[in-house]
Amino acid sequence: MKTLQEFVKGRRKAVHLTQEEFAERAGVALTVVRKIEQGKNNLNLEKVNLVLKMFGHVLMPVDERLLNSNIQSDEKS
């Protein structure tokens, strides 16, 4: 599974856009794209989703208990 950092950077490069060009098209500040691609943890979910919408994706909060139960179910399969 790719990290958010790897996904955004890889997809941006695949469409041959600089960070600045990509930020402009996504409607976010250049610093947002840089923070994502550097793997920073202090990201605004709304801004991240503006970036991800460029690729048809979004992030949303997940209940940790649900996530853990799904992981355990997958490990048993």
mmCIF file of the N, C-alpha and C atoms, coordinates in Angstrom:
data_MODEL
# 
_entry.id   MODEL 
# 
loop_
_atom_site.group_PDB 
_atom_site.id 
_atom_site.type_symbol 
_atom_site.label_atom_id 
_atom_site.label_alt_id 
_atom_site.label_comp_id 
_atom_site.label_asym_id 
_atom_site.label_entity_id 
_atom_site.label_seq_id 
_atom_site.pdbx_PDB_ins_code 
_atom_site.Cartn_x 
_atom_site.Cartn_y 
_atom_site.Cartn_z 
_atom_site.occupancy 
_atom_site.B_iso_or_equiv 
_atom_site.pdbx_formal_charge 
_atom_site.auth_seq_id 
_atom_site.auth_comp_id 
_atom_site.auth_asym_id 
_atom_site.auth_atom_id 
_atom_site.pdbx_PDB_model_num 
ATOM 1   N N  . MET A 1 1  ? 0.833   -1.167  0.000   1.00 0.00 ? 1  MET A N  1 
ATOM 2   C CA . MET A 1 1  ? 0.000   0.000   0.000   1.00 0.00 ? 1  MET A CA 1 
ATOM 3   C C  . MET A 1 1  ? 0.887   1.244   0.000   1.00 0.00 ? 1  MET A C  1 
ATOM 4   N N  . LYS A 1 2  ? 0.562   2.196   -0.855  1.00 0.00 ? 2  LYS A N  1 
ATOM 5   C CA . LYS A 1 2  ? 1.336   3.428   -0.925  1.00 0.00 ? 2  LYS A CA 1 
ATOM 6   C C  . LYS A 1 2  ? 0.920   4.396   0.170   1.00 0.00 ? 2  LYS A C  1 
ATOM 7   N N  . THR A 1 3  ? 1.883   5.187   0.608   1.00 0.00 ? 3  THR A N  1 
ATOM 8   C CA . THR A 1 3  ? 1.570   6.254   1.554   1.00 0.00 ? 3  THR A CA 1 
ATOM 9   C C  . THR A 1 3  ? 0.964   7.415   0.782   1.00 0.00 ? 3  THR A C  1 
ATOM 10  N N  . LEU A 1 4  ? 0.343   8.331   1.507   1.00 0.00 ? 4  LEU A N  1 
ATOM 11  C CA . LEU A 1 4  ? -0.210  9.536   0.883   1.00 0.00 ? 4  LEU A CA 1 
ATOM 12  C C  . LEU A 1 4  ? 0.894   10.283  0.156   1.00 0.00 ? 4  LEU A C  1 
ATOM 13  N N  . GLN A 1 5  ? 2.035   10.379  0.776   1.00 0.00 ? 5  GLN A N  1 
ATOM 14  C CA . GLN A 1 5  ? 3.192   11.059  0.210   1.00 0.00 ? 5  GLN A CA 1 
ATOM 15  C C  . GLN A 1 5  ? 3.584   10.436  -1.132  1.00 0.00 ? 5  GLN A C  1 
ATOM 16  N N  . GLU A 1 6  ? 3.724   9.144   -1.182  1.00 0.00 ? 6  GLU A N  1 
ATOM 17  C CA . GLU A 1 6  ? 4.118   8.446   -2.413  1.00 0.00 ? 6  GLU A CA 1 
ATOM 18  C C  . GLU A 1 6  ? 3.050   8.578   -3.498  1.00 0.00 ? 6  GLU A C  1 
ATOM 19  N N  . PHE A 1 7  ? 1.784   8.459   -3.088  1.00 0.00 ? 7  PHE A N  1 
ATOM 20  C CA . PHE A 1 7  ? 0.693   8.530   -4.044  1.00 0.00 ? 7  PHE A CA 1 
ATOM 21  C C  . PHE A 1 7  ? 0.643   9.881   -4.729  1.00 0.00 ? 7  PHE A C  1 
ATOM 22  N N  . VAL A 1 8  ? 0.639   10.954  -3.954  1.00 0.00 ? 8  VAL A N  1 
ATOM 23  C CA . VAL A 1 8  ? 0.519   12.303  -4.527  1.00 0.00 ? 8  VAL A CA 1 
ATOM 24  C C  . VAL A 1 8  ? 1.731   12.639  -5.388  1.00 0.00 ? 8  VAL A C  1 
ATOM 25  N N  . LYS A 1 9  ? 2.907   12.389  -4.877  1.00 0.00 ? 9  LYS A N  1 
ATOM 26  C CA . LYS A 1 9  ? 4.117   12.718  -5.630  1.00 0.00 ? 9  LYS A CA 1 
ATOM 27  C C  . LYS A 1 9  ? 4.193   11.915  -6.933  1.00 0.00 ? 9  LYS A C  1 
ATOM 28  N N  . GLY A 1 10 ? 3.889   10.634  -6.854  1.00 0.00 ? 10 GLY A N  1 
ATOM 29  C CA . GLY A 1 10 ? 3.924   9.786   -8.042  1.00 0.00 ? 10 GLY A CA 1 
ATOM 30  C C  . GLY A 1 10 ? 2.914   10.203  -9.088  1.00 0.00 ? 10 GLY A C  1 
ATOM 31  N N  . ARG A 1 11 ? 1.690   10.483  -8.654  1.00 0.00 ? 11 ARG A N  1 
ATOM 32  C CA . ARG A 1 11 ? 0.644   10.880  -9.600  1.00 0.00 ? 11 ARG A CA 1 
ATOM 33  C C  . ARG A 1 11 ? 0.941   12.247  -10.208 1.00 0.00 ? 11 ARG A C  1 
ATOM 34  N N  . ARG A 1 12 ? 1.447   13.178  -9.388  1.00 0.00 ? 12 ARG A N  1 
ATOM 35  C CA . ARG A 1 12 ? 1.795   14.509  -9.897  1.00 0.00 ? 12 ARG A CA 1 
ATOM 36  C C  . ARG A 1 12 ? 2.863   14.405  -10.972 1.00 0.00 ? 12 ARG A C  1 
ATOM 37  N N  . LYS A 1 13 ? 3.880   13.611  -10.694 1.00 0.00 ? 13 LYS A N  1 
ATOM 38  C CA . LYS A 1 13 ? 4.966   13.450  -11.658 1.00 0.00 ? 13 LYS A CA 1 
ATOM 39  C C  . LYS A 1 13 ? 4.485   12.731  -12.920 1.00 0.00 ? 13 LYS A C  1 
ATOM 40  N N  . ALA A 1 14 ? 3.544   11.819  -12.774 1.00 0.00 ? 14 ALA A N  1 
ATOM 41  C CA . ALA A 1 14 ? 3.021   11.077  -13.923 1.00 0.00 ? 14 ALA A CA 1 
ATOM 42  C C  . ALA A 1 14 ? 2.310   11.997  -14.907 1.00 0.00 ? 14 ALA A C  1 
ATOM 43  N N  . VAL A 1 15 ? 1.737   13.089  -14.400 1.00 0.00 ? 15 VAL A N  1 
ATOM 44  C CA . VAL A 1 15 ? 1.058   14.039  -15.290 1.00 0.00 ? 15 VAL A CA 1 
ATOM 45  C C  . VAL A 1 15 ? 1.955   15.234  -15.632 1.00 0.00 ? 15 VAL A C  1 
ATOM 46  N N  . HIS A 1 16 ? 3.231   15.111  -15.261 1.00 0.00 ? 16 HIS A N  1 
ATOM 47  C CA . HIS A 1 16 ? 4.262   16.088  -15.639 1.00 0.00 ? 16 HIS A CA 1 
ATOM 48  C C  . HIS A 1 16 ? 3.956   17.510  -15.173 1.00 0.00 ? 16 HIS A C  1 
ATOM 49  N N  . LEU A 1 17 ? 3.589   17.630  -13.896 1.00 0.00 ? 17 LEU A N  1 
ATOM 50  C CA . LEU A 1 17 ? 3.342   18.945  -13.317 1.00 0.00 ? 17 LEU A CA 1 
ATOM 51  C C  . LEU A 1 17 ? 4.346   19.220  -12.215 1.00 0.00 ? 17 LEU A C  1 
ATOM 52  N N  . THR A 1 18 ? 4.789   20.461  -12.127 1.00 0.00 ? 18 THR A N  1 
ATOM 53  C CA . THR A 1 18 ? 5.623   20.862  -11.003 1.00 0.00 ? 18 THR A CA 1 
ATOM 54  C C  . THR A 1 18 ? 4.723   20.976  -9.782  1.00 0.00 ? 18 THR A C  1 
ATOM 55  N N  . GLN A 1 19 ? 5.325   21.061  -8.613  1.00 0.00 ? 19 GLN A N  1 
ATOM 56  C CA . GLN A 1 19 ? 4.526   21.242  -7.400  1.00 0.00 ? 19 GLN A CA 1 
ATOM 57  C C  . GLN A 1 19 ? 3.699   22.518  -7.497  1.00 0.00 ? 19 GLN A C  1 
ATOM 58  N N  . GLU A 1 20 ? 4.300   23.566  -8.016  1.00 0.00 ? 20 GLU A N  1 
ATOM 59  C CA . GLU A 1 20 ? 3.609   24.850  -8.138  1.00 0.00 ? 20 GLU A CA 1 
ATOM 60  C C  . GLU A 1 20 ? 2.415   24.749  -9.097  1.00 0.00 ? 20 GLU A C  1 
ATOM 61  N N  . GLU A 1 21 ? 2.611   24.139  -10.253 1.00 0.00 ? 21 GLU A N  1 
ATOM 62  C CA . GLU A 1 21 ? 1.519   23.974  -11.220 1.00 0.00 ? 21 GLU A CA 1 
ATOM 63  C C  . GLU A 1 21 ? 0.395   23.125  -10.628 1.00 0.00 ? 21 GLU A C  1 
ATOM 64  N N  . PHE A 1 22 ? 0.787   22.062  -9.944  1.00 0.00 ? 22 PHE A N  1 
ATOM 65  C CA . PHE A 1 22 ? -0.196  21.166  -9.365  1.00 0.00 ? 22 PHE A CA 1 
ATOM 66  C C  . PHE A 1 22 ? -1.010  21.873  -8.283  1.00 0.00 ? 22 PHE A C  1 
ATOM 67  N N  . ALA A 1 23 ? -0.327  22.617  -7.425  1.00 0.00 ? 23 ALA A N  1 
ATOM 68  C CA . ALA A 1 23 ? -1.011  23.344  -6.357  1.00 0.00 ? 23 ALA A CA 1 
ATOM 69  C C  . ALA A 1 23 ? -2.025  24.322  -6.937  1.00 0.00 ? 23 ALA A C  1 
ATOM 70  N N  . GLU A 1 24 ? -1.633  25.017  -7.968  1.00 0.00 ? 24 GLU A N  1 
ATOM 71  C CA . GLU A 1 24 ? -2.529  25.983  -8.605  1.00 0.00 ? 24 GLU A CA 1 
ATOM 72  C C  . GLU A 1 24 ? -3.771  25.295  -9.160  1.00 0.00 ? 24 GLU A C  1 
ATOM 73  N N  . ARG A 1 25 ? -3.583  24.187  -9.842  1.00 0.00 ? 25 ARG A N  1 
ATOM 74  C CA . ARG A 1 25 ? -4.721  23.455  -10.420 1.00 0.00 ? 25 ARG A CA 1 
ATOM 75  C C  . ARG A 1 25 ? -5.620  22.842  -9.343  1.00 0.00 ? 25 ARG A C  1 
ATOM 76  N N  . ALA A 1 26 ? -5.025  22.438  -8.234  1.00 0.00 ? 26 ALA A N  1 
ATOM 77  C CA . ALA A 1 26 ? -5.793  21.835  -7.150  1.00 0.00 ? 26 ALA A CA 1 
ATOM 78  C C  . ALA A 1 26 ? -6.488  22.890  -6.288  1.00 0.00 ? 26 ALA A C  1 
ATOM 79  N N  . GLY A 1 27 ? -6.058  24.137  -6.416  1.00 0.00 ? 27 GLY A N  1 
ATOM 80  C CA . GLY A 1 27 ? -6.657  25.211  -5.631  1.00 0.00 ? 27 GLY A CA 1 
ATOM 81  C C  . GLY A 1 27 ? -6.147  25.288  -4.215  1.00 0.00 ? 27 GLY A C  1 
ATOM 82  N N  . VAL A 1 28 ? -4.879  24.895  -4.027  1.00 0.00 ? 28 VAL A N  1 
ATOM 83  C CA . VAL A 1 28 ? -4.266  24.955  -2.696  1.00 0.00 ? 28 VAL A CA 1 
ATOM 84  C C  . VAL A 1 28 ? -2.948  25.710  -2.785  1.00 0.00 ? 28 VAL A C  1 
ATOM 85  N N  . ALA A 1 29 ? -2.433  26.089  -1.633  1.00 0.00 ? 29 ALA A N  1 
ATOM 86  C CA . ALA A 1 29 ? -1.133  26.756  -1.585  1.00 0.00 ? 29 ALA A CA 1 
ATOM 87  C C  . ALA A 1 29 ? -0.025  25.748  -1.878  1.00 0.00 ? 29 ALA A C  1 
ATOM 88  N N  . LEU A 1 30 ? 1.054   26.237  -2.422  1.00 0.00 ? 30 LEU A N  1 
ATOM 89  C CA . LEU A 1 30 ? 2.211   25.397  -2.719  1.00 0.00 ? 30 LEU A CA 1 
ATOM 90  C C  . LEU A 1 30 ? 2.686   24.666  -1.467  1.00 0.00 ? 30 LEU A C  1 
ATOM 91  N N  . THR A 1 31 ? 2.605   25.322  -0.324  1.00 0.00 ? 31 THR A N  1 
ATOM 92  C CA . THR A 1 31 ? 3.058   24.689  0.924   1.00 0.00 ? 31 THR A CA 1 
ATOM 93  C C  . THR A 1 31 ? 2.258   23.427  1.248   1.00 0.00 ? 31 THR A C  1 
ATOM 94  N N  . VAL A 1 32 ? 0.998   23.380  0.840   1.00 0.00 ? 32 VAL A N  1 
ATOM 95  C CA . VAL A 1 32 ? 0.177   22.186  1.092   1.00 0.00 ? 32 VAL A CA 1 
ATOM 96  C C  . VAL A 1 32 ? 0.749   20.994  0.332   1.00 0.00 ? 32 VAL A C  1 
ATOM 97  N N  . VAL A 1 33 ? 1.045   21.191  -0.939  1.00 0.00 ? 33 VAL A N  1 
ATOM 98  C CA . VAL A 1 33 ? 1.604   20.108  -1.757  1.00 0.00 ? 33 VAL A CA 1 
ATOM 99  C C  . VAL A 1 33 ? 2.968   19.693  -1.204  1.00 0.00 ? 33 VAL A C  1 
ATOM 100 N N  . ARG A 1 34 ? 3.774   20.652  -0.843  1.00 0.00 ? 34 ARG A N  1 
ATOM 101 C CA . ARG A 1 34 ? 5.098   20.331  -0.287  1.00 0.00 ? 34 ARG A CA 1 
ATOM 102 C C  . ARG A 1 34 ? 4.986   19.534  1.006   1.00 0.00 ? 34 ARG A C  1 
ATOM 103 N N  . LYS A 1 35 ? 4.084   19.952  1.898   1.00 0.00 ? 35 LYS A N  1 
ATOM 104 C CA . LYS A 1 35 ? 3.909   19.226  3.164   1.00 0.00 ? 35 LYS A CA 1 
ATOM 105 C C  . LYS A 1 35 ? 3.475   17.787  2.917   1.00 0.00 ? 35 LYS A C  1 
ATOM 106 N N  . ILE A 1 36 ? 2.542   17.594  1.987   1.00 0.00 ? 36 ILE A N  1 
ATOM 107 C CA . ILE A 1 36 ? 2.077   16.246  1.681   1.00 0.00 ? 36 ILE A CA 1 
ATOM 108 C C  . ILE A 1 36 ? 3.230   15.409  1.153   1.00 0.00 ? 36 ILE A C  1 
ATOM 109 N N  . GLU A 1 37 ? 3.962   15.947  0.184   1.00 0.00 ? 37 GLU A N  1 
ATOM 110 C CA . GLU A 1 37 ? 5.043   15.189  -0.445  1.00 0.00 ? 37 GLU A CA 1 
ATOM 111 C C  . GLU A 1 37 ? 6.237   14.967  0.476   1.00 0.00 ? 37 GLU A C  1 
ATOM 112 N N  . GLN A 1 38 ? 6.349   15.757  1.523   1.00 0.00 ? 38 GLN A N  1 
ATOM 113 C CA . GLN A 1 38 ? 7.425   15.564  2.502   1.00 0.00 ? 38 GLN A CA 1 
ATOM 114 C C  . GLN A 1 38 ? 6.983   14.645  3.644   1.00 0.00 ? 38 GLN A C  1 
ATOM 115 N N  . GLY A 1 39 ? 5.728   14.222  3.613   1.00 0.00 ? 39 GLY A N  1 
ATOM 116 C CA . GLY A 1 39 ? 5.233   13.311  4.643   1.00 0.00 ? 39 GLY A CA 1 
ATOM 117 C C  . GLY A 1 39 ? 4.959   13.959  5.978   1.00 0.00 ? 39 GLY A C  1 
ATOM 118 N N  . LYS A 1 40 ? 4.675   15.252  5.977   1.00 0.00 ? 40 LYS A N  1 
ATOM 119 C CA . LYS A 1 40 ? 4.383   15.956  7.231   1.00 0.00 ? 40 LYS A CA 1 
ATOM 120 C C  . LYS A 1 40 ? 3.082   15.434  7.833   1.00 0.00 ? 40 LYS A C  1 
ATOM 121 N N  . ASN A 1 41 ? 2.974   15.510  9.147   1.00 0.00 ? 41 ASN A N  1 
ATOM 122 C CA . ASN A 1 41 ? 1.796   15.003  9.846   1.00 0.00 ? 41 ASN A CA 1 
ATOM 123 C C  . ASN A 1 41 ? 0.756   16.069  10.148  1.00 0.00 ? 41 ASN A C  1 
ATOM 124 N N  . ASN A 1 42 ? 1.127   17.321  10.118  1.00 0.00 ? 42 ASN A N  1 
ATOM 125 C CA . ASN A 1 42 ? 0.198   18.391  10.489  1.00 0.00 ? 42 ASN A CA 1 
ATOM 126 C C  . ASN A 1 42 ? -0.521  18.924  9.241   1.00 0.00 ? 42 ASN A C  1 
ATOM 127 N N  . LEU A 1 43 ? -1.358  18.069  8.656   1.00 0.00 ? 43 LEU A N  1 
ATOM 128 C CA . LEU A 1 43 ? -2.056  18.419  7.428   1.00 0.00 ? 43 LEU A CA 1 
ATOM 129 C C  . LEU A 1 43 ? -3.526  18.689  7.708   1.00 0.00 ? 43 LEU A C  1 
ATOM 130 N N  . ASN A 1 44 ? -4.086  19.616  6.947   1.00 0.00 ? 44 ASN A N  1 
ATOM 131 C CA . ASN A 1 44 ? -5.501  19.931  7.014   1.00 0.00 ? 44 ASN A CA 1 
ATOM 132 C C  . ASN A 1 44 ? -6.237  18.970  6.080   1.00 0.00 ? 44 ASN A C  1 
ATOM 133 N N  . LEU A 1 45 ? -7.160  18.170  6.622   1.00 0.00 ? 45 LEU A N  1 
ATOM 134 C CA . LEU A 1 45 ? -7.865  17.160  5.838   1.00 0.00 ? 45 LEU A CA 1 
ATOM 135 C C  . LEU A 1 45 ? -8.601  17.774  4.649   1.00 0.00 ? 45 LEU A C  1 
ATOM 136 N N  . GLU A 1 46 ? -9.171  18.937  4.840   1.00 0.00 ? 46 GLU A N  1 
ATOM 137 C CA . GLU A 1 46 ? -9.888  19.612  3.752   1.00 0.00 ? 46 GLU A CA 1 
ATOM 138 C C  . GLU A 1 46 ? -8.939  19.935  2.598   1.00 0.00 ? 46 GLU A C  1 
ATOM 139 N N  . LYS A 1 47 ? -7.752  20.408  2.917   1.00 0.00 ? 47 LYS A N  1 
ATOM 140 C CA . LYS A 1 47 ? -6.755  20.740  1.880   1.00 0.00 ? 47 LYS A CA 1 
ATOM 141 C C  . LYS A 1 47 ? -6.237  19.474  1.201   1.00 0.00 ? 47 LYS A C  1 
ATOM 142 N N  . VAL A 1 48 ? -6.012  18.435  1.988   1.00 0.00 ? 48 VAL A N  1 
ATOM 143 C CA . VAL A 1 48 ? -5.557  17.157  1.431   1.00 0.00 ? 48 VAL A CA 1 
ATOM 144 C C  . VAL A 1 48 ? -6.599  16.639  0.444   1.00 0.00 ? 48 VAL A C  1 
ATOM 145 N N  . ASN A 1 49 ? -7.864  16.764  0.811   1.00 0.00 ? 49 ASN A N  1 
ATOM 146 C CA . ASN A 1 49 ? -8.916  16.280  -0.079  1.00 0.00 ? 49 ASN A CA 1 
ATOM 147 C C  . ASN A 1 49 ? -9.009  17.090  -1.369  1.00 0.00 ? 49 ASN A C  1 
ATOM 148 N N  . LEU A 1 50 ? -8.700  18.373  -1.325  1.00 0.00 ? 50 LEU A N  1 
ATOM 149 C CA . LEU A 1 50 ? -8.653  19.159  -2.561  1.00 0.00 ? 50 LEU A CA 1 
ATOM 150 C C  . LEU A 1 50 ? -7.588  18.604  -3.500  1.00 0.00 ? 50 LEU A C  1 
ATOM 151 N N  . VAL A 1 51 ? -6.468  18.219  -2.928  1.00 0.00 ? 51 VAL A N  1 
ATOM 152 C CA . VAL A 1 51 ? -5.388  17.624  -3.724  1.00 0.00 ? 51 VAL A CA 1 
ATOM 153 C C  . VAL A 1 51 ? -5.816  16.262  -4.261  1.00 0.00 ? 51 VAL A C  1 
ATOM 154 N N  . LEU A 1 52 ? -6.373  15.418  -3.404  1.00 0.00 ? 52 LEU A N  1 
ATOM 155 C CA . LEU A 1 52 ? -6.759  14.069  -3.815  1.00 0.00 ? 52 LEU A CA 1 
ATOM 156 C C  . LEU A 1 52 ? -7.897  14.059  -4.833  1.00 0.00 ? 52 LEU A C  1 
ATOM 157 N N  . LYS A 1 53 ? -8.761  15.059  -4.793  1.00 0.00 ? 53 LYS A N  1 
ATOM 158 C CA . LYS A 1 53 ? -9.857  15.133  -5.763  1.00 0.00 ? 53 LYS A CA 1 
ATOM 159 C C  . LYS A 1 53 ? -9.327  15.247  -7.189  1.00 0.00 ? 53 LYS A C  1 
ATOM 160 N N  . MET A 1 54 ? -8.121  15.735  -7.346  1.00 0.00 ? 54 MET A N  1 
ATOM 161 C CA . MET A 1 54 ? -7.500  15.810  -8.671  1.00 0.00 ? 54 MET A CA 1 
ATOM 162 C C  . MET A 1 54 ? -7.358  14.405  -9.267  1.00 0.00 ? 54 MET A C  1 
ATOM 163 N N  . PHE A 1 55 ? -7.323  13.393  -8.421  1.00 0.00 ? 55 PHE A N  1 
ATOM 164 C CA . PHE A 1 55 ? -7.162  12.007  -8.856  1.00 0.00 ? 55 PHE A CA 1 
ATOM 165 C C  . PHE A 1 55 ? -8.411  11.169  -8.591  1.00 0.00 ? 55 PHE A C  1 
ATOM 166 N N  . GLY A 1 56 ? -9.508  11.832  -8.226  1.00 0.00 ? 56 GLY A N  1 
ATOM 167 C CA . GLY A 1 56 ? -10.751 11.114  -7.979  1.00 0.00 ? 56 GLY A CA 1 
ATOM 168 C C  . GLY A 1 56 ? -10.810 10.383  -6.652  1.00 0.00 ? 56 GLY A C  1 
ATOM 169 N N  . HIS A 1 57 ? -10.064 10.850  -5.649  1.00 0.00 ? 57 HIS A N  1 
ATOM 170 C CA . HIS A 1 57 ? -10.036 10.207  -4.338  1.00 0.00 ? 57 HIS A CA 1 
ATOM 171 C C  . HIS A 1 57 ? -10.325 11.223  -3.239  1.00 0.00 ? 57 HIS A C  1 
ATOM 172 N N  . VAL A 1 58 ? -10.713 10.738  -2.067  1.00 0.00 ? 58 VAL A N  1 
ATOM 173 C CA . VAL A 1 58 ? -10.849 11.562  -0.864  1.00 0.00 ? 58 VAL A CA 1 
ATOM 174 C C  . VAL A 1 58 ? -10.458 10.726  0.342   1.00 0.00 ? 58 VAL A C  1 
ATOM 175 N N  . LEU A 1 59 ? -10.090 11.417  1.398   1.00 0.00 ? 59 LEU A N  1 
ATOM 176 C CA . LEU A 1 59 ? -9.823  10.773  2.691   1.00 0.00 ? 59 LEU A CA 1 
ATOM 177 C C  . LEU A 1 59 ? -10.929 11.167  3.644   1.00 0.00 ? 59 LEU A C  1 
ATOM 178 N N  . MET A 1 60 ? -11.263 10.271  4.543   1.00 0.00 ? 60 MET A N  1 
ATOM 179 C CA . MET A 1 60 ? -12.246 10.605  5.567   1.00 0.00 ? 60 MET A CA 1 
ATOM 180 C C  . MET A 1 60 ? -11.850 9.919   6.860   1.00 0.00 ? 60 MET A C  1 
ATOM 181 N N  . PRO A 1 61 ? -12.291 10.462  7.977   1.00 0.00 ? 61 PRO A N  1 
ATOM 182 C CA . PRO A 1 61 ? -11.966 9.835   9.257   1.00 0.00 ? 61 PRO A CA 1 
ATOM 183 C C  . PRO A 1 61 ? -12.542 8.424   9.328   1.00 0.00 ? 61 PRO A C  1 
ATOM 184 N N  . VAL A 1 62 ? -11.800 7.539   9.975   1.00 0.00 ? 62 VAL A N  1 
ATOM 185 C CA . VAL A 1 62 ? -12.229 6.153   10.142  1.00 0.00 ? 62 VAL A CA 1 
ATOM 186 C C  . VAL A 1 62 ? -12.178 5.831   11.626  1.00 0.00 ? 62 VAL A C  1 
ATOM 187 N N  . ASP A 1 63 ? -13.201 5.162   12.113  1.00 0.00 ? 63 ASP A N  1 
ATOM 188 C CA . ASP A 1 63 ? -13.230 4.729   13.507  1.00 0.00 ? 63 ASP A CA 1 
ATOM 189 C C  . ASP A 1 63 ? -12.135 3.683   13.692  1.00 0.00 ? 63 ASP A C  1 
ATOM 190 N N  . GLU A 1 64 ? -11.206 3.944   14.586  1.00 0.00 ? 64 GLU A N  1 
ATOM 191 C CA . GLU A 1 64 ? -10.057 3.051   14.794  1.00 0.00 ? 64 GLU A CA 1 
ATOM 192 C C  . GLU A 1 64 ? -10.492 1.638   15.166  1.00 0.00 ? 64 GLU A C  1 
ATOM 193 N N  . ARG A 1 65 ? -11.571 1.509   15.913  1.00 0.00 ? 65 ARG A N  1 
ATOM 194 C CA . ARG A 1 65 ? -12.055 0.179   16.299  1.00 0.00 ? 65 ARG A CA 1 
ATOM 195 C C  . ARG A 1 65 ? -12.502 -0.609  15.067  1.00 0.00 ? 65 ARG A C  1 
ATOM 196 N N  . LEU A 1 66 ? -13.178 0.070   14.150  1.00 0.00 ? 66 LEU A N  1 
ATOM 197 C CA . LEU A 1 66 ? -13.622 -0.576  12.917  1.00 0.00 ? 66 LEU A CA 1 
ATOM 198 C C  . LEU A 1 66 ? -12.424 -0.971  12.066  1.00 0.00 ? 66 LEU A C  1 
ATOM 199 N N  . LEU A 1 67 ? -11.457 -0.081  11.973  1.00 0.00 ? 67 LEU A N  1 
ATOM 200 C CA . LEU A 1 67 ? -10.248 -0.360  11.205  1.00 0.00 ? 67 LEU A CA 1 
ATOM 201 C C  . LEU A 1 67 ? -9.520  -1.570  11.762  1.00 0.00 ? 67 LEU A C  1 
ATOM 202 N N  . ASN A 1 68 ? -9.359  -1.618  13.075  1.00 0.00 ? 68 ASN A N  1 
ATOM 203 C CA . ASN A 1 68 ? -8.661  -2.742  13.707  1.00 0.00 ? 68 ASN A CA 1 
ATOM 204 C C  . ASN A 1 68 ? -9.404  -4.053  13.507  1.00 0.00 ? 68 ASN A C  1 
ATOM 205 N N  . SER A 1 69 ? -10.728 -4.017  13.574  1.00 0.00 ? 69 SER A N  1 
ATOM 206 C CA . SER A 1 69 ? -11.482 -5.266  13.375  1.00 0.00 ? 69 SER A CA 1 
ATOM 207 C C  . SER A 1 69 ? -11.387 -5.739  11.937  1.00 0.00 ? 69 SER A C  1 
ATOM 208 N N  . ASN A 1 70 ? -11.325 -4.818  10.979  1.00 0.00 ? 70 ASN A N  1 
ATOM 209 C CA . ASN A 1 70 ? -11.163 -5.204  9.573   1.00 0.00 ? 70 ASN A CA 1 
ATOM 210 C C  . ASN A 1 70 ? -9.779  -5.785  9.315   1.00 0.00 ? 70 ASN A C  1 
ATOM 211 N N  . ILE A 1 71 ? -8.777  -5.231  9.943   1.00 0.00 ? 71 ILE A N  1 
ATOM 212 C CA . ILE A 1 71 ? -7.408  -5.748  9.782   1.00 0.00 ? 71 ILE A CA 1 
ATOM 213 C C  . ILE A 1 71 ? -7.313  -7.162  10.344  1.00 0.00 ? 71 ILE A C  1 
ATOM 214 N N  . GLN A 1 72 ? -7.915  -7.377  11.504  1.00 0.00 ? 72 GLN A N  1 
ATOM 215 C CA . GLN A 1 72 ? -7.876  -8.699  12.106  1.00 0.00 ? 72 GLN A CA 1 
ATOM 216 C C  . GLN A 1 72 ? -8.630  -9.710  11.255  1.00 0.00 ? 72 GLN A C  1 
ATOM 217 N N  . SER A 1 73 ? -9.750  -9.298  10.649  1.00 0.00 ? 73 SER A N  1 
ATOM 218 C CA . SER A 1 73 ? -10.521 -10.183 9.780   1.00 0.00 ? 73 SER A CA 1 
ATOM 219 C C  . SER A 1 73 ? -9.698  -10.570 8.543   1.00 0.00 ? 73 SER A C  1 
ATOM 220 N N  . ASP A 1 74 ? -8.984  -9.594  7.990   1.00 0.00 ? 74 ASP A N  1 
ATOM 221 C CA . ASP A 1 74 ? -8.153  -9.852  6.799   1.00 0.00 ? 74 ASP A CA 1 
ATOM 222 C C  . ASP A 1 74 ? -7.007  -10.805 7.124   1.00 0.00 ? 74 ASP A C  1 
ATOM 223 N N  . GLU A 1 75 ? -6.440  -10.667 8.322   1.00 0.00 ? 75 GLU A N  1 
ATOM 224 C CA . GLU A 1 75 ? -5.317  -11.530 8.709   1.00 0.00 ? 75 GLU A CA 1 
ATOM 225 C C  . GLU A 1 75 ? -5.757  -12.978 8.876   1.00 0.00 ? 75 GLU A C  1 
ATOM 226 N N  . LYS A 1 76 ? -7.009  -13.215 9.246   1.00 0.00 ? 76 LYS A N  1 
ATOM 227 C CA . LYS A 1 76 ? -7.524  -14.562 9.440   1.00 0.00 ? 76 LYS A CA 1 
ATOM 228 C C  . LYS A 1 76 ? -7.825  -15.234 8.102   1.00 0.00 ? 76 LYS A C  1 
ATOM 229 N N  . SER A 1 77 ? -8.052  -14.449 7.059   1.00 0.00 ? 77 SER A N  1 
ATOM 230 C CA . SER A 1 77 ? -8.407  -15.011 5.749   1.00 0.00 ? 77 SER A CA 1 
ATOM 231 C C  . SER A 1 77 ? -7.231  -15.644 5.051   1.00 0.00 ? 77 SER A C  1 
# 
